[in-house]
Amino acid sequence: MFSNYLIGLREGFEAALIVAILASYLVRTGNGHALRHVWIGVGAAIGVSVLFGVVLVRIDESLGETIEPAFAGTMSLVAVGLITWMVFWMASRAKGISTHLRGEVDRALATSAVAVTMVAFVAVVREGAETALFLWAGINSAGSTMAPLIGALLGLATAVVLGIVVYRGAVRLNMGKLFMWTGALLIVVAGGVLRYAIAEFQEIGWLPGADNVAFDVSGTFPADGIPATLVRGLVNLTPTMTWLEVVAWVLYVGITLALFFRVIRRGHPRPQAASQSAATTSVSSG
């Protein structure tokens, strides 16, 4: 449940932040009349994203027992790739999102109302489609109970509330810290989705090692028990895992987290270095 809450929160907040930036910029520049076109684009993007999610569920349900694991595993790998790309992209480019969106709005306003609608649609539909895929993969890997879906919906609801709060300026959030820690947690979640994909591929013989069990604590922690359910809901790990699952999870999470925090550090220079740079700039200017 927590992993899907996190996915819903992170992806939903990115979409809500984009809408808040667009809406606030239009209001500040005296173009409030164009807000209607923004909401049309946002509504269309949400509709397409929901449709994409429904299509994924329908395809998954229509497949046979042999093909379904292959489809679930493949789409889970795609989700892991997109999650990884997304957290790194946000870590390195987040500061420029607002400027980029404002430039797109300025160009759209100079063209037509339809162009404003398209800017909002394109900006939100990418986040929406990613969210649908991530949630589908997360819910699949966490099990078929209602808890993962409830967690995802609560995450999206929290994201909407945060977006409204940011738009109204009621609270100033530290976006850098928020994206850093949710990004790090999402990498751990993606590691669990990767483990799930490997398990599905081992089940149908696409990957070896299905019988090479690294550990089996199901006797102590039954798969349907509360502790195992909590661990699976948090990080998508199960009481019984093969060596390939364990090694893949450890390597992915360890390497990706190390690279992620390295990118974060590059984007946020140490205070002392920043002060020296500012002093040097001041002297040069003088």
N, C-alpha and C positions, 0 to 999 in steps of 0.2 A: 504493500500500500504506500509506504513512504517513498519508494523509488519512483512510482508513478505520480505521486504528489509533487515530487521534485521536478519531474519532467514537465508536468502541467504548469507548475509555477514558473520555471525558467523559460520555457518556450512561450507560454502565455504572456509573461511579463515583457519579453522582447517585442511581441506583437503589440501589446498595450502601450509600450514606450514609443514605438513608431507612430501609433495613432496620436498619442499625446503630443509628440513633436510636431506632427503635421497640423493638428488642430490649433495648438498654441501659436504656431508661426503664422497661420492664416489670420487669427484674431489680432495678433500684434501688428500685422502689416495692413490692417484694415480690409482684409479680404474675407470677412466672416461669412459673406454670402456664398462662398465656395464650400463651406463646411458640409452642405447637403450632398455635394458630389463626393466628398471624402467618405461620408457614411454609406453612400451607395457602393463605392468601391470596397469598403471594409465588409459590408454585408455580403457582397458577391464573393469575396475571398473566403469568408467564413463558410458560406454555402458550398463552395468548391472543396474546401478542406474537409468538411463533414462528409460530402459525397465520396471523396477519396478514401476516407476511413471506412465508410460503409462498403465500398467496393473491395477493400482489403479483407474485411470480415466475410463478405459473401464468397469471395474466391477461396478463402481458407476453409470455409464450411462446405464448399462444393467439391473439394478435392478428396480423393480416396486416401486410405490409410497409408499407402506407400508414397504417394506424391506429396501429401500434406506436410510431413516432416521436412522434405526437401524445400518446399516453398517457404515454410516457416523459418528454416535455417538460413536460406538465402536472403530473405527480406530482413532477418535479424542482423546479418552481416552488413547489409546496406545501411541499416539503422546505426550500427556501430560506427561505420565509416562517416556517416553524416554527423553524428554526435561529436565525433573526434574533430572533424573539420570545423564544425560550428563553434566549439569552445575555443579552439585556437584562433579562429577568425575574430571572434569577439574580443579575445585577449589582446590581439594586435591592432584591431581596427575600430574598436568601440568609440574612441574619442572622435573619429571622423564621421560617424553615422549622422549626427545632427546636421553638420555642414552639408553633407551629401544630399540629405533629404530636402533641405531648404533650397539647394540649387535645383533639384528636380521640380519642386513646387513652383519656383520662379519661372522656369522654362515652360511648365504646364500652363500657368496662368497667362502667359503670353501667347499661348496657342488656342486652347478652348476648354470648356467645362469638362468635356469628355476626357481630355488629357489629364485633368486633375483626378478624375475618377480612376483612370488607369494607373496613375502614380500610387494612389492608395491601394488599389487592388494588387498590383505587382509587389508592393512592399510588404503587404500582409499575407498574401497567398503563399509566399515562400515559407514564412514562419508557420502558417497553418498546415501546409502539406507536411512539413517536417514534423510538426507536433503530432499529426495523425499517425504518421509512420512510427515515430518514437513510442507513442502510447500503445499502438497496436503491438509492437515488439515487446514493450515492457509488460503489458497485460498478458501476452502469450507466455512469456518466460516466467511470470510470477504465478501462473495458474489461472483457472477459469472461474474463480469465485468472484463475487461482487466487490470485494475489498479493493482490488487494483483499480477498478472503474471508479469507485467512490473516491479513492485517493486522487485519481487524475482530475476528476470534476472539482474536488476541493482545491487542488492546485491551480486550476484555471480560474476558479472564483477568486482566490487570493490574488492572482495576477491582475484581474480586472480591478479589484479594489485598490491595489497598489498603483495601477495606471491612473485611476481617477485621482488618487491622493497626489501623485506627482504632477498631474495636469493642473490641479487647483493650487499647487504650491504649498499645501498644508504641511508637508514634511519634506525635508531635503535628505534624500537617501544617498549614501556613499556607493555610487554605481560601481566603482572599481572593486570595492570589497565584496559587494553583492555578487557580481559576475565572477569574481575570483573563486569564492567559496562554493557557489552553486556549480561553477564549472568543474572544480575539483571533485565534488560529490557526483556530478554527472559522469565523470570518467570512471568512477567506481561502479556506478550503475551500468555503464556501457560494458565494463568488464564482465558483469553478470549476464548481460545479453549475449556477449561473445561466448561465454560458457554454455549458455542455452543452445546457441547455434551449433557448437561443437557436439553437444549431446545429441541433437537431432541428426546430425550427419553421421555420428557413430551408430545411431539406432538403425539407419538404413544401409550401413556399410560403406558410406562414402569416405569415412575416415577410420583408421585402425584404432585399436586400443580399447574397444568397448568392454573387454573383460579385464583390463589392467586397472583394477580399482586402487586408487591412492589411499582412500579411507572410507569406512562405512560405519557411521555412528547411528544408523537408523534404529538399532536395538535400544540405544539410550535416548535418542531423540527421534521418535517416529515422524515420518514425513508429514502426517496430518496433525501433529501435535503443535502446541502453541510456540515453543522455542524455535522449531524448524520453520514454522509458518512465518514467524517474525523475521528470521534471518533471510528467508527467501524473499519476503516482502521488502526488506531493507537493501540487500545487495545481490539478490538472485542467485544465492548459493544454496546447495541442497545437502542433506545428510550423507549422501553417497555420491562421490565424484571420482572420475577416472584421472589417471596421471596427466593425460593430455588436457583435460579441462583445467586441472590445477595449474599446470605449467603455463598454459595460455593466459589464464586469469592473472597470475603473478607477473608474467612478463609484460602483458598489456598495461595493467594498472601501474606497475612500477616504472616502466619506461615512459609511458604517456604522462603520468603525473610529474616526473622529473623534468621532462621537456616543457610541460605546461607552465610550471613555476619559473622555469628559466625564461620563457617568453614574457611572463608577468614582470619579472625583475628587470628585464631589458626595457620594458615600457614604463617602469617606475624607478628612475635613478635614485640612489641613496641621497638623503637630505644634504649631507656634507658636500657630495659631488655637485648637487643641484645649486647649492649656495656658492661654491667656487665658480661654477659656470656663469651664474648671474653676476658675480663680482667681476669676472673677466669681461663679460659683455658690457658692464657699466663703465669699466676703465677704457675699453676700446671705443665706446661711444663718446667718452669725454675727450 
